[in-house]
Amino acid sequence: MSHIDDKVLSHLFKLARMAEESDPARREKLIFDLSKILDYFSQLQEVNTEGVLPLAGGTIEQNVWRSDKPKNRSVVNISDSETLRTQFPEAEQTHLKVPPVF
């Protein structure tokens, strides 16, 4: 099993900018779990990957791009702010009022 001790665990907490776990039982479980993860990576390093092409995403699917063409819509000239304000549901002086996001 990979050697992760309490000192290494404390260092990992600092690197992750996390508050250290103070419960000894929880710390032991974290050390055990991290050691198992590292052991698994050690096993993966032993796998012969000679001749295996690298993957870039794990799928053969490709994004379908649409052409970027303007559509005929009634477009408001943004430079005509008065027209824009009259078409907006709520406005106050020169500001457009929108509902709160949060």
C-alpha positions as CSV (number, residue, x, y, z in Angstrom):
1,M,0.0,0.0,0.0
2,S,1.2,3.5,-0.8
3,H,2.6,5.4,2.2
4,I,0.4,8.3,3.2
5,D,0.8,9.4,6.8
6,D,-0.7,12.1,8.9
7,K,2.0,14.6,7.8
8,V,1.2,14.0,4.1
9,L,-2.5,14.3,4.8
10,S,-2.0,17.7,6.6
11,H,0.1,18.8,3.6
12,L,-2.8,17.8,1.2
13,F,-5.3,19.8,3.3
14,K,-3.0,22.9,3.0
15,L,-2.6,22.4,-0.8
16,A,-6.4,22.1,-1.2
17,R,-6.9,25.1,1.1
18,M,-9.3,23.0,3.2
19,A,-9.7,23.0,7.0
20,E,-8.0,20.0,8.4
21,E,-10.1,17.2,9.6
22,S,-9.8,16.9,13.4
23,D,-11.6,13.6,14.0
24,P,-8.9,10.9,14.3
25,A,-11.2,8.2,12.9
26,R,-12.0,10.3,9.9
27,R,-8.4,11.1,9.3
28,E,-7.5,7.4,9.4
29,K,-10.3,6.7,6.8
30,L,-9.0,9.5,4.6
31,I,-5.4,8.1,4.8
32,F,-6.7,4.6,4.0
33,D,-8.9,5.8,1.0
34,L,-6.1,7.9,-0.5
35,S,-3.6,5.1,-0.2
36,K,-6.0,2.7,-2.0
37,I,-6.4,5.4,-4.8
38,L,-2.6,5.7,-5.2
39,D,-2.3,1.9,-5.2
40,Y,-4.8,1.7,-8.1
41,F,-2.7,4.3,-10.0
42,S,0.3,2.1,-9.4
43,Q,-1.5,-0.9,-10.9
44,L,-2.5,1.2,-13.9
45,Q,1.1,2.2,-14.5
46,E,2.0,-1.5,-15.0
47,V,-0.5,-1.9,-17.9
48,N,1.2,-2.3,-21.2
49,T,-0.2,0.5,-23.4
50,E,2.3,0.1,-26.3
51,G,0.5,0.7,-29.6
52,V,-2.6,2.0,-28.0
53,L,-3.7,5.4,-29.5
54,P,-4.6,8.1,-27.0
55,L,-8.2,9.1,-26.8
56,A,-9.5,12.7,-26.7
57,G,-12.8,12.5,-25.0
58,G,-13.8,8.8,-25.1
59,T,-16.4,9.2,-27.8
60,I,-16.6,9.3,-31.6
61,E,-19.5,11.9,-31.5
62,Q,-18.7,15.2,-33.0
63,N,-20.3,18.6,-32.4
64,V,-22.7,19.7,-35.2
65,W,-22.1,23.3,-36.0
66,R,-24.8,25.4,-37.7
67,S,-23.9,28.2,-40.0
68,D,-24.0,31.6,-38.5
69,K,-26.3,33.5,-40.8
70,P,-28.5,36.5,-39.8
71,K,-32.2,35.9,-39.8
72,N,-34.9,38.3,-40.8
73,R,-36.3,39.6,-37.6
74,S,-37.6,43.0,-36.6
75,V,-34.5,44.3,-35.0
76,V,-34.6,47.4,-32.8
77,N,-31.8,49.8,-33.5
78,I,-30.0,49.9,-30.2
79,S,-28.6,53.4,-30.9
80,D,-32.3,54.6,-30.8
81,S,-32.6,54.3,-27.0
82,E,-36.0,56.0,-26.8
83,T,-37.5,53.4,-29.1
84,L,-35.9,50.6,-27.0
85,R,-37.3,52.1,-23.8
86,T,-40.8,52.3,-25.1
87,Q,-40.7,48.6,-26.2
88,F,-39.3,47.4,-22.9
89,P,-41.9,46.3,-20.3
90,E,-40.5,48.5,-17.5
91,A,-38.2,51.5,-17.6
92,E,-37.3,54.3,-15.2
93,Q,-35.7,57.4,-16.7
94,T,-32.8,56.1,-18.8
95,H,-32.6,52.6,-17.1
96,L,-34.4,49.4,-18.1
97,K,-35.9,47.5,-15.2
98,V,-35.5,43.8,-15.0
99,P,-36.6,41.3,-12.4
100,P,-34.0,40.4,-9.8
101,V,-31.9,37.3,-10.6
102,F,-31.4,36.2,-7.0
